[in-house]
Amino acid sequence: MAFELPKLPYAYNALEPHVDAKTMEIHHSKHHQAYVTNLNNAIAGTDAEKLSIEEICKNISKYPMPVRNNGGGHFNHSLFWTVMGPNAGGEPTGDLAAAINSAFGSFSEFKTQFAAAAATRFGSGWAWLIMKDGKLAVSSTPNQDNPLMDVAEVKGTPILGIDVWEHAYYLNYQNRRPDYVAAFWNVINWAEVAKRFSAAK
């Protein structure tokens, strides 16, 4: 089964003004599509064709760099589209809110740490909220790596991620990455993050 570009769960303009329609369209239909196409080419005729993207990521050190870059790109973006949504933002509730308070002291302290991880990731990469050893933690990864990978500096199950590659924000925010990160809080789909949190437990 070849990997496929997942359908975006909302319209390209649904996250405006925080994420503009043109960025969403290029990011989804061009960048993510390229990761899918290149991943399928990279695993053609290998045992990885039978594996899920999660299984590939967990054993990524076994594979050549094109699988790591494009497999990571596919997994990361597939998560990214679902943890954002229209009429979203605000704060999490229930078990997830309690776990954030327990791990970071408060939601606002979590926001500070997450924003710092996103702002200080040098070059291209991602910042993450992950489940690690039964507890929430913030981390970041270079390029299209993610915390599922056996090569990750901090390993865990990602439940929220922000793409800080320039293609994710440059049309609207230019070099103002912190402004883009600040806008991201308005589009987080906490119901989806909570679902991933429950599954990761």
N, C-alpha and C positions, 0 to 999 in steps of 0.2 A: 504493500500500500504506500503510494507516494504521499508525502506531506502536502497539505493544501493551505492556501491563504485563508484564514478564518474570516468569515463575514464580520464586518464591523457592527456591533450591536446598536448603533445609533447613526444618524446622518453625519456627514463630514462637518457640517456647520453646527452640530448640536452642542459643542463645548464652548462656543463663542460667548463672550469676548476673550475668555481665558486661553483657549487654544484655537487659533484661527482655522477656518475651513480649508484653505489652501495647504497649510502645513499638514493637517490631518490627511488630506487626499494624497499628497506626495509621500508622506510617511507610510501610510497604509498600502496604497496601490503600487508604489514604486520601491521604496526601501524594503518593506516587509516581503513583498512579492519576490524581490531579488534574493533575499535570504532563503526563502522556500525553494526557489528554482535552483540556486547554487547548492543547497543542502541535498536536494534530490540527486543532483549530478554527482555530488561528492560521495554519496553512499550507494550509488547504483552498482549492483552486482556484489555487494558486501552483506555480511550478516546484519548490519545495522538497519537494513531495509525492513526487517521484521520487528524492530524494537520501537517502543514509544519514545517520544522526544525526551521524556524524563529519564528513561533508562540510558539513553545515549549520553545525556548530560552527566549522569552519576558516574559514568565510566569514561569520561571524555579524554583522559590521558592515553587511552588505547588508540585514539583516532588521530588522523592527520589534521593539521591546522585548519583547512577549509571546513571540516566537520565542526570543529570547535567554534569557529567564527560564525558560521551560518546556522548551525544547530542552536547556538546560544542566541543568535539574532531572532530565530523563529520562536524559541521558547519565551524569551524576554518580551517580545512584542505581543505574543498571544496573551500573556498575563497583563501587560500594560493596557491593552484596549479594554479589558473587562474591569479593571480596578478604577476606571474613570467612567463618568456618565453625566448626562444632563440632569439638572435639578439635584445636584449632589453636594458634596462638601459637608460642612458642619463637623460634628464630632461623633465618634463611634459610641455605641451604647452596650449595655449588657456585659457578657463575659469578656469581650475584646477590650472594652473600656477599662474593666477591672484589671486585666492583664497588662495593659499599657501603664496604668497607674502603679501597679506592683513592680514593673520592670524599670520604669523611668522616674517614678515619683509623681508625675502629673502628665496630662496630655500636652501641656505647653512645653514641658521639658523634652518630651518625645519629639515635638515639632522642631525644637531648637537643634536637637541632635541629628534628626533626619535631614533638615535643611543644611546643616554643616557638612554632613557626609556628601550631599549632592553638590554643594558649592565648592568643596575642596577636592573632589575627585579630579585629578589632573588629566587634561585632554578629554578623551571620550570615555564614557562608561555609564554606570548605573548606581543609584543608591537604593537600599533595600530595608524593609522591615521583615525580619525572618523569625522563625521558630527555631531555637537552638537549644538542645537539651531541655526541652519542656518549658523554655522561657523565651520571651521576646527579646530581640536585640536589633540594633541598627548596624548595617555594614555597607560597604560599597565595593564594586568590582570594576576592573578596566575593560574597555572594548565591549565585546558582547559576552563576556563571562558572566556567570551567575552563581549564587551560593549553593546550588545543587551540585555543581561540578566538583569532582575529586581534586581539582587543582586550586580551588578557591582558598584564599587566605582564611576566611571565616566561613565555615560550612553551616548550612541550615536549609530550612524550607522557606522559600520566599512567599510572603502573603501580600506584599505591597512593593511596587518598584516604580522608580521614576527614571526615565531615559534622559541623560544629560549630554548626549551627543548633540552637536550644534544643529544637526538637521531637525531635531525635535522642537527647536524654538527660534532659530535664527531669523526667519522671515518676520516674525512679530517682535521679538525681544533683542535681536542683534547680539551684542556681547553681554547683555544684562542677564546672565544666568540666574542670579538671585531673584530677579523679578519674575522670571518664569517659574521658579520653585515656589515662590510665594503664591502665584496664581494657581498652582497645582492643587493647593488645599481646597479650592472652590469646586473642583471636579472629581474629588475622590469618592468612589462608590463604596461607602463603608459597609453596606450590606454584603457586597461581594468579598471584601477583605475579611469580614466576620466569617463568611462561609469557608474561605480558605484557612482561616485560623482554626475553626472547628475540625476541618479535615486534617490539618497538620498535627493537632493534638493526639 
